[in-house]
Amino acid sequence: MKTAVHVTHEAVQKIGGIGAVLHGLLTSRHYSDRVDRDILVGPLFSTDGPAQTRLGLGGEVLYSSMDGIVRHPLAEALQAVERKYHVSIVYGRKTFHDKFTQVTSHPEVLLFNLNHYSAERIAAFKWELYDKFHIESNRYEWIWDYEQYVRLAEPAIDALAAIGAGSPEHPAIIFSHEYMGMPTALAAKLNAPDRFRTIFYAHEVAPMRRIVESHPGHDVSFYNAMRLAHQQHLSVDDVFGSQSFFYKYPLVDAAKHCDNIFAVGDYIIDEFHFLNPVFERRHIDLAYNGVPSFKISLDEKNASRRRLQHYCQTLLGFKPDYVFAHVTRMVLSKGLWRDIRVMEQIEQHMAEKKQTAVLIVLSTETSARGADDVLNMESNYHWPVAHREGYPDLTGGEAAFYVGVQEFNARSRYCKVIYINQFGFDQRTCGLRMPTEMDFMDIRQGSDVEFGQSVYEPFGIAQVEPISFGGICVFTSLCGCAGFARKAAGEGGTPNVIEVDYTMDSHAQFDSIEACLAIDKNRRNQIECAVAAQIAAKIMTGLPTTDAAIEKMVKEGYRLANQMSWEVVARDYVLPGMDRALARKHAEHVRPQVVIA
């Protein structure tokens, strides 16, 4: 039996991929059978509101000094930590439940208000980080996203001791989910090396994401440069200059001190090797993300398709033969413009066949619009077919994407794009023109194709979710889900996946690092247009045209999803990786264990 400590900014609220990973693992039967205690650790981001809101929905506060909730057996031990570091602690439980696995988990939660941290304590800890791990905190301490996780580290270790987590006989495993948990992992090595083991859970390699997103050649430039650099034994600093200015860099690089490293995708391993050659001598385990896996019937698939088609007809005046989708966050790395490139090519195919298709892009870069705002936009100017820049409609990034949507829709006849800058997919969130019975699962179950052509995507949970429902998932070979899907499909491959590779264009010459770095936006656009034509042809060939073909896709999708479920991830990847971390012996300690004063 094991104790797992997950240090993350999503300890309370699910924001993105890390929240999905926590939910998937904690509601997996294999994981819950082997891990008897889970503790979620993170900063307390707001002190506003009453005590019952501290841990979000499904949360129960057991101790909170700031709220006067101190009648708890652990109160005295937690108060000692608060006095030592000048922090406030919220301790309690959350409930995770998965309606498909029917597993319910009740992890403990430790949150820390770090606003009034002891200056003496933080100075001493930063010196230890520099002295033992060569991390120069003075370069980044003005960045709160760095500072708060450094402040979190030592009180988190002491609070874990206060609630009885970890011992020399049964060490607890601290998961550093991305850079956020690394100071806590390092504090464990400094203060309690016998009581804890540490795993860096790499949901990305942050310095690499920054380079890919900022370079005009994006993935085309970066991954070809990385490939050539590996052949020449060069690191990222050699090719792109020193990355030490970036505050996440020293924390990600410090993963080399952990007892194990989890990589959510195959390319993450290559990126670590590129980050620092020392990682080639460190063990790195693959730990893919899981995919929802449950059966639907042909009737259920077609019912969702009909609802999507009816919605498109209400908005656009025609019932499309096919409905495509892209459900994602509105960030540059998602490569949303590539969807339009492919749709430009599909328009030509649809014209030849006298068929129609609609792409629904569901993405926003802000919080959900209120129901009244949606109804006003819908009645005033027919949102989401038309949009207006500014609150409550388009933000800056959304407006930039919508320009491309407008241009495509103005030129196309057989294909259209509907951009919905709102999460949720029902009448309450998306207006009265949406069918009454529509819900979010319809866009997952009913779409014929799901796009996910990211320029940087360590795994890509969203773009592979529809695979269980027979949709064709289009994602780049750089996505971690591509490697997982390949393993699940086996040698015969699968019609449910179209794997895209923008980095291996047959007409491009990537024979030197200088040539890779010279790729500009125009050259990348040329490559993307050429690849888009290939993708469109594959989509048109793969689209099912009969109920029998659709049913076959649904059955194959469910088979694949079964091989990519969270149960498989927990059993074959995460749990063995935890065992390897626990088995690692520490030849020497960084310094003697510190007892809470």
C-alpha positions, 0 to 999 in steps of 0.5 A, a space after each residue: 500500500 502506498 501514500 501519494 502526495 500530489 503537489 499542483 496548482 489544481 489541488 482544488 479546481 480542475 483547470 487543465 490537463 493536470 486536473 484531468 490526470 488527477 481525476 483519472 488516476 484517483 478514480 481508477 480501480 487499479 490505482 485506488 486498490 494500490 494507493 491507500 492515501 492521496 494528499 493534494 498540496 497547493 497554494 491557497 489562491 484566495 482568502 475571499 468567501 466563507 470557509 466551506 468554499 475553500 476546497 471547492 465543490 465536493 470539499 470538506 474543511 476539517 481545519 482552517 485557522 483563518 476561519 476559526 475551525 481548529 477543533 481537530 486532533 491534528 490542530 496542535 501539530 498544524 498550528 506549530 507549522 503555521 507559527 514556524 513559517 508564518 503561514 495559514 493552513 487549510 486542511 480537509 478532504 475532497 470527493 472525486 467520483 467517476 460515473 463510468 468507473 463508479 469509483 469514488 475517492 476522498 483525497 486529503 487536501 493541504 492548502 497554504 496561505 503564503 502571503 505573510 511568509 517568514 522572511 528569515 525562513 524563505 531566505 534560508 531555504 533559498 540559500 539551501 536551493 542555491 548551495 545544494 542544487 545551484 538554483 538562483 532564486 534571486 533571479 526569479 523571486 519577483 515572479 509570484 508564480 515562482 515565489 509562491 511555490 518556493 514558499 510552499 515547499 518547507 511548510 508542506 513537508 512539515 505539514 505532511 509530517 504533522 498529518 503522519 504522511 511518510 516514514 522511513 519504513 513506508 516512504 510517501 511519494 511526492 509527485 511534482 506535477 510540473 515545475 510547481 512541485 519541484 521546490 517541495 520535492 527538493 525540500 523533501 530531499 533536504 529535510 526528510 530524505 528517508 520519509 519521502 521519494 520524489 517523482 517529477 510528473 512531466 506534463 510538458 517540458 516548459 522551456 521547450 514549449 516556450 521556444 516552440 510557441 515563440 519561434 515563427 517556425 513553431 514545431 517545424 523548426 524546433 523538432 527538426 533542430 532538436 533532431 539534428 542537435 541530438 546527432 551533434 550532441 548539442 543541448 538546447 542552450 547550444 542551439 537556442 541560447 541560454 534558457 536560464 532567464 526563464 524562471 521555470 527552467 531551473 525547476 524543470 532542470 532540477 527534476 534530475 534530482 528526483 527518484 523517477 521522472 514520468 513523461 506523458 509522451 514519447 517526445 517529452 523524453 527527447 526534450 529532456 535529453 535536449 534540455 540537459 544531457 544529464 537526463 540521458 543518464 536518468 531513468 524516465 518512465 512513460 506515463 501516458 494520460 488515459 482516455 475515457 472508455 465506455 460503449 455506445 450503440 449505433 443508435 446513440 451515435 446517430 442520435 448525437 449526430 442528428 442533434 449536431 446536424 439539427 443545430 447546424 441547420 438552425 444556425 446556418 440554414 442547411 443540414 451538413 452531411 458531416 460535422 467535425 469538431 475541435 474542443 480545446 483551450 484558446 492558446 497558440 500551441 493548439 494550432 487552430 489555424 491549421 484546422 482552417 487550412 485543412 477545411 480549405 482542402 476539404 471544401 474542394 473534395 466536398 464540392 466534387 461530391 456535392 456534400 457539405 461539412 461543418 466544423 464546430 470549434 469550441 474554445 475560449 480564452 476566458 471564463 464562461 459567459 453568463 446566460 443573460 449575456 449569451 441570450 443577448 448576443 444571440 438575439 442581437 446579432 445571431 451569436 455564435 454565427 456572428 461575433 463582435 469584438 469586446 466584452 462579453 463576446 470576443 477577447 483579443 485572442 478569440 478575435 484574431 482566430 475569428 478573422 480567419 473563420 470569417 475569411 474562410 466562411 466568406 470564400 467557402 460554399 460547401 464547408 463552414 466553420 462555427 466558432 463557439 467561444 464558450 465552454 459547455 454545450 447545452 441550451 443554458 450555456 449556448 443559447 436557445 437555438 441549441 436543441 433542448 436535449 443537447 449536452 456536452 457528450 453530443 459533441 464528443 459522441 456525434 462528431 465525425 472528426 476531431 481535430 488536434 493539430 497542435 504545434 506543442 502537445 505533450 499528450 493531448 487528452 481532448 483530441 483523443 477523447 472521441 476515439 471511444 465513440 468512433 470519431 476520426 481523431 486527427 492529431 500530430 505525431 508529436 502528441 503523446 497520444 499518438 504514441 499511445 494510440 500506435 501501441 493500442 492499435 498494433 501493427 495493423 493500425 486503425 482507421 480511427 486515427 489520422 496521424 499528422 506530421 508537419 515536421 517531415 514535409 517531403 519538399 523541405 530541406 532540413 539538413 542543418 540546424 541553421 536551415 531549421 532556425 531560418 524557417 519563417 512564417 511564410 515557409 511554415 505556411 507553405 509546408 502547412 498547406 501542403 500537409 493539409 492537402 494530404 490530411 484532407 484526402 485521408 479524411 475523405 477516404 476515412 469518413 464512413 458513409 453507411 450505418 454499417 461503416 459507422 458501427 464498425 468505427 464505433 466498435 474499433 474506437 471502443 477497442 482502442 479506448 479500452 487499451 488506452 484507459 486510465 486503468 491501463 495507464 495506472 496498471 502498466 505505467 504509473 504504478 510500476 513507475 512508483 515502485 521504481 521510485 520507492 525501490 531507489 536507495 539514497 546512498 547519502 542524505 543532503 542534510 540530517 532530518 529536521 524535526 518540527 520545533 
